[in-house]
Amino acid sequence: MTLKTILLGAVSALAFSGLASAETLTIATVNNGDMIRMQKLTDDFKAKNPGIDLEWVTLEENVLRQRVTTDIATKSGQYDIMTIGTYEVPIWAKQGWLLPLDKLGANYDQADLLPAIKDAVSVDGKLYAAPFYGESAMIMYRKDLFEKAGLTMPENPKWDFIADAARKITDKGSETYGICLRGKAGWGENMAFITALANSFGGRWFDESWKAQFDQPEWKQALSFYVNLMKDAGPPGASSNGFNENLALFQTGKCGMWIDATVAASFVSNPKESKVADKVGYALFPTSGDLTNHGNWLWAWNLGIPAGTKKAEAAQKFISWATDKAYTELVASKEGWANVPPGTRTSLYTNAEYQKAAPFAAMTQKAMTAANTAKPTVKPVPYTGGQFVAIPEFQGIGTAVGQQFSAALAGQMTVDQALQGAQQLTSREMAKAGYPKK
């Protein structure tokens, strides 16, 4: 064997070992627009981190929640990074299921994170997930349809006005529906909206003794309002519509109003994606009667690392890349400032270029400021959370209640039957879980 052959063999072996040592991060994420955009931009990350490959598992919201919850609870280790919400982070961190994010790098400015969002993903002062985007809820509406009907949207509207306006601008003959609201069953789908709605009507999930409250008049009023409004002014098949389905309806001009996550504003106002981009106005989540509760929706999709991963260092590198200020600038350079992930960093809302490009920026900030997850309801409650109840049992209970309410929207049962079912199943599951806890 010649020296040249030996050297070539050694070089080949080294190249092969270099390839073999490349780590592959498996990332579970939701099929929302901002996450899809992130996947398209990861060549930037790979160029800066040539030893790390990425494998994506992109799932519909309800399926994602089910898969990552099963994976992390059973420690099966399928994923190295999970997209999780503000509901899961504190609960899972206290269970020891998430690793603290303490190696995000010297340039990662934690102090720039919006305080409410940072607190929601921290336990005992440590960050256990990094917010990718944050949101509250607000009204997105068609200014042209309002003008045609002689209506003016108040900045801080009441539900009675919204209901009246929705019915007036509905034209089923041309497939224009006055309002689109979530109907797809799930604790983070229809129950996110319906819980916020009930909060704004003065309702609550539990009283101070953890007794379920679906048999109270505020819930009857809120759910009846929702079902009747959707029957009169909503699109057909609304009980199957979640965030993405309603987004598509609004973008194609079929919704006069859509009340949902503030993050949707960049999609409905993007002329590349929305037929009505130049016709959209924004207003705060409605209140009811004399109440001033705006539904108190506050949420963030975050990137966290399950404790079972063997690739924690590489995972923190990716999370730092995807959630720091440089990523915001990368999106702005490729897609424009209006399309950067909103609601996580203070610096974004003082950025003149963003304010100029994003007509929804000020309203998003107002909506997030209006949210008070520590006091989400009018009456006193023993829980926090806004559009969810921050207890481990809520994931199962919330989805089961969501199925009852989705059935009521579909006309498969009455509002009274849905509320009765919700009361019974919630009371049963809470008793089984040992509430009230001593």
JORA-V895296 format. One record per pair of residues at least 12 apart in sequence whose ideal C-beta (glycine too) atoms are under 6 Angstrom apart, sorted by the first residue. I is the first residue (numbers start at 0). J is the second residue. If there is no record, write none. Layout:
# JORA-V895296
I;J + I;J
This chain:
# JORA-V895296
21;50 + 21;52 + 22;51 + 22;310 + 22;313 + 23;52 + 23;54 + 24;53 + 24;79 + 24;310 + 24;313 + 24;314 + 24;317 + 25;54 + 25;78 + 25;79 + 26;55 + 26;80 + 27;56 + 27;67 + 27;78 + 27;81 + 28;57 + 28;82 + 29;60 + 29;63 + 29;82 + 30;57 + 30;59 + 32;266 + 33;132 + 33;340 + 37;321 + 38;55 + 41;53 + 43;329 + 44;320 + 48;316 + 51;313 + 61;185 + 67;81 + 71;96 + 71;305 + 74;307 + 76;307 + 79;308 + 79;310 + 79;314 + 80;302 + 80;314 + 81;303 + 82;300 + 83;301 + 83;303 + 85;119 + 85;298 + 85;299 + 86;387 + 88;120 + 88;127 + 88;128 + 89;122 + 90;391 + 92;122 + 92;127 + 96;306 + 97;127 + 97;303 + 98;304 + 98;306 + 98;311 + 99;125 + 99;127 + 100;126 + 100;129 + 102;315 + 103;319 + 104;319 + 107;319 + 107;323 + 111;344 + 111;345 + 111;346 + 113;345 + 116;130 + 116;133 + 116;299 + 116;343 + 120;301 + 128;301 + 128;303 + 129;301 + 129;302 + 129;318 + 129;322 + 130;299 + 130;301 + 130;343 + 131;300 + 131;302 + 131;322 + 131;340 + 132;262 + 132;300 + 132;340 + 132;341 + 132;342 + 133;299 + 133;342 + 133;343 + 134;260 + 134;261 + 134;262 + 134;298 + 134;342 + 135;261 + 135;296 + 135;297 + 135;366 + 135;367 + 135;370 + 136;195 + 136;260 + 136;284 + 136;296 + 137;261 + 137;281 + 137;283 + 137;284 + 137;362 + 137;366 + 138;258 + 138;282 + 139;257 + 139;267 + 139;279 + 140;152 + 140;256 + 140;280 + 141;255 + 141;278 + 142;278 + 142;280 + 143;278 + 144;168 + 144;255 + 148;167 + 148;168 + 150;164 + 152;280 + 152;282 + 154;282 + 155;283 + 156;282 + 156;285 + 157;285 + 158;285 + 158;287 + 161;285 + 162;228 + 165;177 + 165;178 + 165;232 + 165;256 + 166;231 + 166;232 + 168;255 + 169;232 + 174;253 + 176;233 + 176;234 + 176;253 + 176;254 + 177;232 + 177;255 + 178;232 + 178;233 + 178;256 + 179;245 + 179;248 + 179;254 + 179;257 + 180;192 + 181;241 + 182;237 + 182;238 + 182;240 + 182;405 + 182;408 + 183;239 + 183;240 + 183;241 + 184;401 + 184;402 + 184;405 + 185;398 + 185;401 + 186;394 + 186;397 + 186;398 + 188;241 + 189;401 + 189;405 + 190;397 + 190;401 + 191;386 + 193;404 + 194;386 + 195;294 + 195;296 + 195;386 + 196;221 + 197;218 + 197;221 + 198;292 + 198;294 + 198;295 + 198;375 + 198;376 + 199;286 + 199;287 + 199;292 + 199;294 + 200;217 + 200;220 + 200;221 + 200;287 + 201;217 + 201;290 + 201;377 + 202;217 + 202;218 + 202;221 + 203;376 + 203;378 + 203;380 + 204;388 + 207;379 + 207;381 + 208;435 + 209;434 + 209;435 + 211;422 + 211;425 + 211;426 + 213;418 + 213;421 + 213;422 + 214;422 + 218;418 + 222;414 + 223;414 + 226;407 + 226;408 + 226;414 + 229;408 + 234;248 + 238;405 + 238;408 + 238;409 + 245;257 + 246;263 + 246;266 + 249;267 + 250;272 + 250;273 + 251;274 + 252;274 + 252;275 + 261;363 + 261;366 + 262;341 + 264;359 + 265;337 + 265;338 + 267;279 + 281;359 + 281;362 + 290;377 + 292;377 + 293;369 + 295;370 + 295;371 + 295;375 + 295;385 + 296;370 + 296;385 + 296;386 + 297;370 + 297;372 + 297;385 + 302;318 + 327;339 + 336;352 + 336;353 + 336;356 + 337;356 + 337;357 + 341;363 + 348;364 + 370;385 + 372;384 + 372;385 + 392;432 + 396;425 + 396;428 + 399;424 + 400;421 + 403;417 + 403;420 + 403;421 + 404;417
